[in-house]
Amino acid sequence: MHKKILQRIKIRNKYKKLRKNISIINKNILDNIITNKILNFISFKKNQNIGLFISSLGEINTNLLINKLWLQNKIVYVPIIDPFFEGKLFFSKYTSNTILKFNKFNILEPNIQKESLFLIDILDIIIIPIVSFNSDRYRLGMGGGYYDRLLINKSNNILPIGIAYDCQLNNEFPICNWDISLPVIITQSKIWL
Protein backbone atom coordinates (compact mmCIF):
# COMPACT_ATOMS: atom_id res chain seq x y z
CA MET A 1 0.00 0.00 0.00
CA HIS A 2 2.85 2.36 0.84
CA LYS A 3 4.20 2.10 -2.72
CA LYS A 4 0.76 2.93 -4.14
CA ILE A 5 0.48 6.03 -1.96
CA LEU A 6 3.90 7.28 -3.06
CA GLN A 7 2.99 6.70 -6.73
CA ARG A 8 -0.24 8.62 -6.26
CA ILE A 9 1.55 11.54 -4.60
CA LYS A 10 4.02 11.71 -7.50
CA ILE A 11 1.23 11.58 -10.11
CA ARG A 12 -0.84 14.11 -8.16
CA ASN A 13 2.06 16.59 -8.10
CA LYS A 14 2.76 16.07 -11.81
CA TYR A 15 -0.85 16.69 -12.86
CA LYS A 16 -1.40 19.66 -10.55
CA LYS A 17 1.63 21.26 -12.17
CA LEU A 18 0.47 20.29 -15.66
CA ARG A 19 -2.97 21.79 -15.01
CA LYS A 20 -1.51 24.95 -13.53
CA ASN A 21 0.78 25.45 -16.55
CA ILE A 22 -2.06 25.76 -19.07
CA SER A 23 -1.75 29.25 -20.55
CA ILE A 24 -4.36 31.81 -19.47
CA ILE A 25 -5.67 32.17 -23.04
CA ASN A 26 -6.03 28.41 -23.53
CA LYS A 27 -7.48 28.00 -20.05
CA ASN A 28 -10.20 30.58 -20.74
CA ILE A 29 -11.13 28.85 -24.00
CA LEU A 30 -11.17 25.37 -22.40
CA ASP A 31 -13.10 26.57 -19.35
CA ASN A 32 -15.83 28.00 -21.58
CA ILE A 33 -16.03 24.81 -23.66
CA ILE A 34 -16.27 22.62 -20.54
CA THR A 35 -18.83 24.93 -18.91
CA ASN A 36 -21.08 24.77 -21.98
CA LYS A 37 -20.70 20.98 -22.18
CA ILE A 38 -21.74 20.66 -18.54
CA LEU A 39 -24.79 22.89 -19.08
CA ASN A 40 -25.81 20.96 -22.20
CA PHE A 41 -25.36 17.64 -20.41
CA ILE A 42 -27.45 18.56 -17.38
CA SER A 43 -30.06 20.61 -19.27
CA PHE A 44 -32.34 17.62 -19.88
CA LYS A 45 -32.26 16.54 -16.26
CA LYS A 46 -34.76 17.78 -13.70
CA ASN A 47 -32.42 19.40 -11.29
CA GLN A 48 -32.57 22.49 -9.17
CA ASN A 49 -29.88 22.08 -6.52
CA ILE A 50 -26.36 21.98 -7.91
CA GLY A 51 -23.30 21.45 -5.75
CA LEU A 52 -19.94 22.52 -7.03
CA PHE A 53 -16.59 23.67 -5.79
CA ILE A 54 -15.06 27.16 -5.93
CA SER A 55 -12.02 26.63 -8.11
CA SER A 56 -8.43 27.16 -7.04
CA LEU A 57 -4.93 25.95 -7.94
CA GLY A 58 -5.46 25.81 -11.70
CA GLU A 59 -8.79 23.98 -11.56
CA ILE A 60 -11.44 24.64 -14.19
CA ASN A 61 -12.94 28.07 -13.52
CA THR A 62 -16.26 27.19 -11.89
CA ASN A 63 -17.28 30.87 -11.63
CA LEU A 64 -18.37 30.66 -15.27
CA LEU A 65 -20.66 27.73 -14.49
CA ILE A 66 -21.94 29.29 -11.27
CA ASN A 67 -22.97 32.50 -13.03
CA LYS A 68 -24.76 30.59 -15.79
CA LEU A 69 -26.57 28.40 -13.25
CA TRP A 70 -27.75 31.51 -11.40
CA LEU A 71 -29.10 32.89 -14.69
CA GLN A 72 -31.11 29.65 -15.02
CA ASN A 73 -32.48 30.15 -11.49
CA LYS A 74 -30.67 27.07 -10.17
CA ILE A 75 -29.72 26.96 -6.50
CA VAL A 76 -25.96 26.62 -6.13
CA TYR A 77 -24.33 24.99 -3.11
CA VAL A 78 -20.61 24.94 -2.38
CA PRO A 79 -18.68 22.69 -0.01
CA ILE A 80 -17.51 23.71 3.44
CA ILE A 81 -15.04 21.70 5.46
CA ASP A 82 -16.63 20.62 8.72
CA PRO A 83 -14.73 22.45 11.47
CA PHE A 84 -15.69 19.82 14.05
CA PHE A 85 -15.23 16.46 12.29
CA GLU A 86 -12.04 15.90 10.30
CA GLY A 87 -12.53 14.92 6.68
CA LYS A 88 -16.23 15.78 6.33
CA LEU A 89 -17.87 18.18 3.89
CA PHE A 90 -21.12 20.07 4.25
CA PHE A 91 -22.75 22.32 1.68
CA SER A 92 -24.03 25.87 1.91
CA LYS A 93 -26.17 27.93 -0.45
CA TYR A 94 -24.00 30.21 -2.53
CA THR A 95 -25.30 33.49 -3.94
CA SER A 96 -23.69 36.64 -5.28
CA ASN A 97 -24.01 38.08 -1.76
CA THR A 98 -22.28 35.22 0.04
CA ILE A 99 -19.26 36.29 2.07
CA LEU A 100 -16.27 34.02 1.51
CA LYS A 101 -13.24 33.20 3.65
CA PHE A 102 -10.19 31.00 3.15
CA ASN A 103 -10.29 27.61 4.87
CA LYS A 104 -7.29 25.69 6.24
CA PHE A 105 -6.34 24.59 2.70
CA ASN A 106 -6.43 28.19 1.43
CA ILE A 107 -9.60 27.45 -0.55
CA LEU A 108 -12.50 29.89 -0.51
CA GLU A 109 -15.69 28.80 1.22
CA PRO A 110 -18.72 30.62 2.64
CA ASN A 111 -18.30 32.22 6.03
CA ILE A 112 -21.49 30.92 7.63
CA GLN A 113 -22.97 29.54 10.82
CA LYS A 114 -23.38 25.81 11.43
CA GLU A 115 -27.19 26.03 11.09
CA SER A 116 -26.73 27.10 7.43
CA LEU A 117 -25.03 23.83 6.50
CA PHE A 118 -26.66 21.05 4.47
CA LEU A 119 -25.76 17.43 3.83
CA ILE A 120 -25.07 16.21 0.29
CA ASP A 121 -28.59 14.71 0.08
CA ILE A 122 -30.02 18.16 -0.69
CA LEU A 123 -28.25 18.09 -4.09
CA ASP A 124 -29.47 16.81 -7.44
CA ILE A 125 -26.05 17.08 -9.08
CA ILE A 126 -22.59 17.53 -7.63
CA ILE A 127 -19.65 18.70 -9.72
CA ILE A 128 -16.44 17.05 -8.51
CA PRO A 129 -12.88 18.43 -8.90
CA ILE A 130 -10.21 16.17 -10.41
CA VAL A 131 -6.42 16.24 -10.39
CA SER A 132 -6.14 13.21 -12.68
CA PHE A 133 -8.50 10.51 -13.94
CA ASN A 134 -8.40 7.29 -15.93
CA SER A 135 -10.56 5.96 -18.73
CA ASP A 136 -12.62 3.92 -16.22
CA ARG A 137 -13.61 7.28 -14.63
CA TYR A 138 -11.65 6.80 -11.40
CA ARG A 139 -10.39 10.14 -10.12
CA LEU A 140 -7.36 11.22 -8.24
CA GLY A 141 -8.14 14.23 -6.06
CA MET A 142 -6.01 16.47 -3.88
CA GLY A 143 -5.37 13.69 -1.37
CA GLY A 144 -7.62 14.64 1.54
CA GLY A 145 -10.29 12.03 0.74
CA TYR A 146 -13.14 14.52 1.27
CA TYR A 147 -14.97 13.68 -1.95
CA ASP A 148 -14.27 9.94 -1.65
CA ARG A 149 -15.97 9.86 1.76
CA LEU A 150 -18.78 12.07 0.46
CA LEU A 151 -19.50 9.84 -2.54
CA ILE A 152 -19.56 6.63 -0.50
CA ASN A 153 -22.45 7.98 1.59
CA LYS A 154 -24.43 9.80 -1.09
CA SER A 155 -28.00 9.02 -2.09
CA ASN A 156 -28.59 7.31 -5.44
CA ASN A 157 -30.62 10.34 -6.50
CA ILE A 158 -27.49 12.51 -6.74
CA LEU A 159 -25.52 12.55 -9.98
CA PRO A 160 -21.78 13.15 -9.45
CA ILE A 161 -20.01 14.68 -12.46
CA GLY A 162 -16.24 15.03 -12.53
CA ILE A 163 -14.71 17.84 -14.57
CA ALA A 164 -11.18 17.96 -15.93
CA TYR A 165 -9.03 18.95 -18.88
CA ASP A 166 -8.11 16.29 -21.46
CA CYS A 167 -4.46 16.54 -20.36
CA GLN A 168 -5.43 15.19 -16.92
CA LEU A 169 -6.18 11.73 -18.33
CA ASN A 170 -3.71 9.18 -16.93
CA ASN A 171 -4.26 5.42 -16.98
CA GLU A 172 -1.16 4.80 -14.86
CA PHE A 173 -2.23 5.74 -11.34
CA PRO A 174 -2.90 2.85 -8.97
CA ILE A 175 -6.46 2.44 -7.75
CA CYS A 176 -7.01 2.11 -4.00
CA ASN A 177 -9.96 0.42 -2.28
CA TRP A 178 -11.53 3.78 -1.31
CA ASP A 179 -11.61 5.06 -4.91
CA ILE A 180 -15.00 5.36 -6.58
CA SER A 181 -15.61 5.41 -10.32
CA LEU A 182 -17.66 8.47 -11.26
CA PRO A 183 -20.68 7.92 -13.52
CA VAL A 184 -19.67 10.92 -15.67
CA ILE A 185 -16.50 12.91 -16.35
CA ILE A 186 -16.62 15.88 -18.70
CA THR A 187 -13.55 17.27 -20.48
CA GLN A 188 -13.33 19.71 -23.37
CA SER A 189 -13.36 16.94 -25.99
CA LYS A 190 -15.39 14.13 -24.45
CA ILE A 191 -18.10 13.09 -22.03
CA TRP A 192 -16.87 9.95 -20.31
CA LEU A 193 -19.84 7.71 -19.42
VODO-459114 format. One record per atom (N, C-alpha, C): x, y, z. Coordinates in steps of 0.05 Angstrom, whole numbers, padded with zeros to 5 digits, always signed. Layout:
BEGIN
XYZ/...
//
This chain:
BEGIN
+00017-00024+00000/+00000+00000+00000/+00017+00025+00000/+00039+00024+00015/+00057+00047+00017/+00067+00056-00011/+00074+00036-00027/+00084+00042-00054/+00062+00056-00071/+00038+00046-00068/+00015+00059-00083/+00012+00088-00075/+00013+00093-00049/+00010+00121-00039/+00031+00139-00051/+00056+00130-00050/+00078+00146-00061/+00074+00151-00091/+00065+00130-00106/+00060+00134-00135/+00038+00155-00139/+00017+00154-00123/-00005+00172-00125/+00004+00201-00119/+00021+00204-00099/+00031+00231-00092/+00047+00242-00115/+00064+00225-00127/+00080+00234-00150/+00063+00242-00174/+00043+00226-00180/+00025+00232-00202/+00008+00257-00196/-00001+00259-00171/-00017+00282-00163/-00001+00308-00167/+00024+00308-00159/+00041+00332-00162/+00046+00338-00191/+00050+00318-00207/+00055+00321-00236/+00031+00334-00250/+00007+00324-00243/-00017+00334-00257/-00027+00360-00246/-00022+00366-00221/-00028+00393-00211/-00011+00414-00225/+00014+00407-00229/+00033+00425-00243/+00024+00428-00273/+00018+00406-00285/+00009+00406-00313/-00015+00423-00317/-00035+00420-00299/-00059+00436-00300/-00054+00465-00296/-00036+00471-00277/-00030+00499-00271/-00015+00513-00293/-00001+00497-00310/+00016+00509-00331/+00000+00514-00357/-00025+00509-00358/-00041+00515-00381/-00042+00546-00384/-00036+00556-00408/-00035+00585-00411/-00062+00597-00405/-00062+00622-00396/-00087+00636-00389/-00106+00637-00413/-00096+00642-00437/-00113+00643-00461/-00126+00616-00466/-00110+00595-00466/-00121+00568-00471/-00140+00560-00448/-00133+00567-00424/-00150+00560-00401/-00177+00573-00404/-00178+00598-00411/-00204+00612-00415/-00221+00598-00436/-00208+00591-00458/-00223+00577-00480/-00233+00550-00470/-00216+00534-00458/-00223+00507-00448/-00245+00509-00426/-00242+00528-00408/-00262+00531-00387/-00290+00537-00398/-00291+00554-00419/-00317+00560-00432/-00328+00536-00446/-00311+00521-00459/-00321+00496-00473/-00332+00476-00453/-00317+00472-00431/-00325+00452-00411/-00351+00462-00397/-00352+00488-00391/-00377+00499-00378/-00401+00494-00396/-00399+00499-00421/-00422+00495-00440/-00429+00466-00442/-00408+00448-00442/-00414+00420-00444/-00429+00410-00419/-00421+00420-00396/-00435+00413-00371/-00464+00422-00372/-00468+00447-00380/-00496+00458-00382/-00513+00442-00401/-00502+00435-00424/-00516+00419-00444/-00522+00391-00433/-00503+00380-00419/-00507+00353-00408/-00529+00352-00387/-00530+00372-00370/-00549+00371-00348/-00575+00385-00355/-00577+00397-00378/-00601+00412-00385/-00626+00395-00387/-00623+00370-00395/-00647+00352-00398/-00655+00340-00371/-00639+00343-00351/-00645+00331-00325/-00662+00350-00308/-00680+00339-00293/-00695+00356-00274/-00678+00360-00249/-00666+00382-00248/-00648+00388-00226/-00651+00417-00218/-00650+00422-00193/-00651+00450-00183/-00628+00457-00165/-00618+00437-00150/-00598+00442-00130/-00571+00430-00140/-00553+00448-00146/-00527+00440-00158/-00505+00446-00138/-00489+00425-00132/-00466+00429-00115/-00441+00430-00132/-00424+00449-00127/-00399+00450-00141/-00379+00466-00124/-00354+00462-00131/-00332+00473-00116/-00324+00501-00127/-00313+00518-00110/-00301+00543-00119/-00272+00537-00126/-00266+00542-00152/-00240+00533-00162/-00216+00547-00150/-00194+00532-00150/-00169+00543-00141/-00147+00526-00153/-00122+00535-00151/-00099+00519-00159/-00100+00508-00187/-00109+00524-00206/-00109+00516-00234/-00133+00499-00242/-00152+00495-00224/-00176+00480-00231/-00193+00495-00252/-00210+00480-00265/-00229+00493-00284/-00244+00515-00269/-00246+00538-00282/-00259+00561-00270/-00289+00557-00267/-00297+00550-00243/-00325+00544-00238/-00342+00569-00235/-00330+00592-00233/-00346+00617-00233/-00363+00621-00258/-00352+00612-00280/-00367+00613-00305/-00393+00597-00303/-00390+00573-00293/-00413+00555-00290/-00433+00566-00269/-00422+00575-00247/-00439+00586-00225/-00456+00609-00236/-00444+00627-00250/-00459+00650-00261/-00481+00641-00280/-00475+00621-00297/-00495+00612-00316/-00518+00596-00302/-00511+00582-00281/-00531+00568-00265/-00550+00588-00251/-00538+00609-00241/-00555+00630-00228/-00574+00642-00248/-00565+00647-00273/-00582+00658-00294/-00605+00639-00300/-00601+00613-00296/-00622+00593-00300/-00639+00588-00275/-00635+00605-00255/-00650+00603-00230/-00645+00577-00215/-00621+00565-00218/-00613+00541-00203/-00603+00551-00176/-00606+00533-00156/-00594+00539-00130/-00567+00526-00129/-00547+00542-00123/-00519+00532-00123/-00511+00529-00094/-00498+00506-00088/-00487+00500-00062/-00457+00495-00066/-00441+00504-00047/-00412+00499-00048/-00404+00485-00022/-00382+00469-00024/-00374+00454+00000/-00360+00471+00021/-00363+00462+00046/-00350+00474+00069/-00339+00452+00085/-00313+00454+00092/-00301+00434+00109/-00312+00436+00137/-00321+00413+00148/-00333+00412+00174/-00311+00420+00195/-00315+00441+00210/-00295+00449+00229/-00293+00431+00254/-00313+00413+00257/-00314+00396+00281/-00306+00367+00276/-00311+00357+00252/-00305+00329+00246/-00286+00329+00222/-00262+00319+00226/-00241+00318+00206/-00250+00302+00182/-00246+00313+00158/-00251+00298+00134/-00279+00299+00123/-00296+00315+00135/-00325+00316+00127/-00331+00342+00113/-00348+00340+00092/-00357+00364+00078/-00387+00368+00083/-00395+00393+00086/-00422+00401+00085/-00426+00419+00061/-00450+00428+00056/-00455+00446+00034/-00471+00470+00044/-00466+00493+00031/-00481+00517+00038/-00490+00531+00013/-00514+00543+00014/-00523+00559-00009/-00503+00580-00016/-00500+00585-00041/-00480+00604-00051/-00494+00624-00069/-00494+00649-00062/-00506+00670-00079/-00485+00691-00084/-00493+00711-00100/-00474+00733-00106/-00468+00749-00081/-00484+00747-00060/-00480+00762-00035/-00465+00746-00013/-00459+00721-00019/-00446+00704+00001/-00418+00715+00007/-00412+00717+00033/-00385+00726+00041/-00368+00701+00043/-00344+00703+00031/-00325+00680+00030/-00302+00685+00048/-00290+00663+00057/-00265+00664+00073/-00247+00641+00064/-00222+00642+00070/-00204+00620+00063/-00204+00599+00085/-00206+00574+00077/-00206+00552+00097/-00177+00544+00102/-00173+00522+00117/-00146+00514+00125/-00129+00505+00101/-00141+00499+00078/-00127+00492+00054/-00123+00516+00035/-00130+00539+00044/-00129+00564+00029/-00148+00563+00005/-00171+00550+00009/-00192+00549-00011/-00216+00566-00001/-00228+00581-00018/-00250+00598-00010/-00275+00581-00004/-00289+00588+00017/-00314+00576+00024/-00331+00597+00039/-00357+00593+00039/-00374+00612+00053/-00368+00615+00083/-00370+00639+00092/-00366+00644+00121/-00394+00644+00134/-00402+00621+00143/-00430+00618+00153/-00431+00605+00180/-00455+00604+00191/-00459+00591+00216/-00467+00561+00211/-00463+00545+00231/-00468+00516+00229/-00496+00510+00220/-00516+00526+00229/-00544+00521+00222/-00550+00525+00192/-00531+00537+00178/-00535+00542+00149/-00523+00520+00132/-00514+00498+00144/-00501+00477+00130/-00520+00455+00123/-00516+00443+00099/-00533+00421+00089/-00516+00397+00083/-00528+00373+00085/-00515+00349+00077/-00518+00346+00047/-00502+00328+00035/-00501+00324+00006/-00529+00316-00005/-00546+00304+00011/-00572+00294+00002/-00590+00316-00009/-00584+00341-00003/-00600+00363-00014/-00595+00368-00044/-00573+00356-00054/-00565+00362-00082/-00578+00343-00102/-00581+00353-00126/-00589+00336-00149/-00565+00328-00165/-00546+00346-00167/-00521+00342-00182/-00498+00353-00165/-00476+00340-00165/-00452+00351-00153/-00429+00349-00172/-00416+00372-00177/-00393+00374-00194/-00368+00369-00177/-00351+00350-00186/-00329+00341-00170/-00302+00350-00183/-00284+00361-00167/-00258+00369-00178/-00240+00344-00182/-00222+00346-00201/-00204+00323-00208/-00176+00334-00212/-00156+00319-00202/-00128+00325-00208/-00120+00308-00232/-00128+00282-00231/-00123+00264-00254/-00145+00243-00254/-00149+00231-00277/-00170+00210-00279/-00161+00190-00299/-00174+00166-00298/-00168+00146-00319/-00193+00140-00336/-00189+00124-00356/-00211+00119-00375/-00234+00103-00363/-00230+00092-00339/-00252+00078-00324/-00266+00098-00305/-00260+00123-00307/-00272+00146-00293/-00265+00146-00263/-00243+00133-00255/-00233+00136-00228/-00218+00162-00227/-00221+00177-00205/-00208+00203-00202/-00187+00202-00181/-00167+00219-00185/-00147+00224-00165/-00152+00253-00157/-00157+00258-00131/-00163+00285-00121/-00138+00296-00108/-00142+00315-00090/-00120+00329-00078/-00107+00313-00055/-00120+00291-00047/-00107+00274-00027/-00120+00274+00000/-00140+00291+00004/-00152+00293+00031/-00175+00272+00035/-00185+00261+00013/-00206+00241+00015/-00234+00252+00020/-00237+00278+00019/-00263+00290+00025/-00285+00281+00006/-00279+00282-00020/-00299+00274-00039/-00303+00243-00039/-00282+00228-00035/-00285+00199-00033/-00305+00191-00011/-00301+00203+00013/-00319+00197+00035/-00348+00207+00029/-00350+00230+00016/-00376+00241+00009/-00391+00223-00010/-00377+00213-00030/-00390+00197-00051/-00398+00169-00041/-00384+00159-00021/-00391+00133-00010/-00419+00134+00003/-00424+00157+00016/-00449+00160+00032/-00472+00174+00017/-00468+00180-00008/-00489+00196-00022/-00513+00179-00029/-00535+00193-00033/-00560+00180-00042/-00557+00174-00071/-00572+00153-00080/-00572+00146-00109/-00585+00167-00126/-00599+00186-00114/-00612+00207-00130/-00594+00229-00139/-00569+00229-00129/-00550+00250-00135/-00532+00241-00157/-00528+00258-00177/-00510+00251-00200/-00484+00265-00196/-00462+00250-00190/-00436+00263-00189/-00424+00266-00217/-00413+00289-00223/-00400+00294-00249/-00372+00305-00244/-00352+00291-00253/-00325+00301-00251/-00319+00319-00274/-00302+00339-00269/-00294+00357-00291/-00264+00359-00291/-00252+00358-00316/-00224+00359-00319/-00217+00368-00347/-00191+00374-00351/-00181+00379-00378/-00172+00352-00389/-00171+00350-00416/-00162+00326-00429/-00135+00317-00419/-00117+00337-00415/-00089+00331-00407/-00087+00318-00380/-00109+00316-00365/-00109+00304-00338/-00114+00274-00339/-00119+00263-00363/-00124+00235-00367/-00097+00220-00362/-00098+00199-00345/-00074+00184-00339/-00083+00156-00330/-00077+00136-00346/-00085+00108-00340/-00064+00094-00323/-00045+00108-00312/-00023+00096-00297/-00027+00096-00267/-00044+00113-00256/-00045+00115-00227/-00058+00090-00215/-00047+00081-00192/-00058+00057-00179/-00084+00064-00165/-00103+00046-00168/-00129+00049-00155/-00127+00037-00127/-00139+00052-00108/-00140+00042-00080/-00169+00034-00074/-00173+00019-00052/-00199+00008-00046/-00220+00030-00039/-00212+00054-00032/-00231+00076-00026/-00239+00092-00051/-00226+00086-00074/-00232+00101-00098/-00259+00093-00109/-00273+00112-00120/-00300+00107-00132/-00300+00117-00160/-00310+00100-00178/-00312+00108-00206/-00336+00127-00209/-00332+00150-00221/-00353+00169-00225/-00371+00160-00249/-00397+00166-00248/-00414+00158-00270/-00408+00175-00295/-00398+00200-00291/-00393+00218-00313/-00369+00235-00307/-00352+00238-00328/-00330+00258-00327/-00332+00274-00353/-00331+00300-00351/-00332+00318-00374/-00306+00333-00378/-00295+00330-00402/-00271+00345-00410/-00279+00362-00434/-00260+00377-00444/-00267+00394-00467/-00273+00378-00493/-00263+00354-00495/-00267+00339-00520/-00286+00315-00517/-00293+00308-00492/-00308+00283-00489/-00324+00283-00464/-00347+00268-00465/-00362+00262-00441/-00358+00232-00435/-00344+00226-00414/-00337+00199-00406/-00361+00187-00391/-00374+00167-00402/-00397+00154-00388/-00391+00125-00383/
//
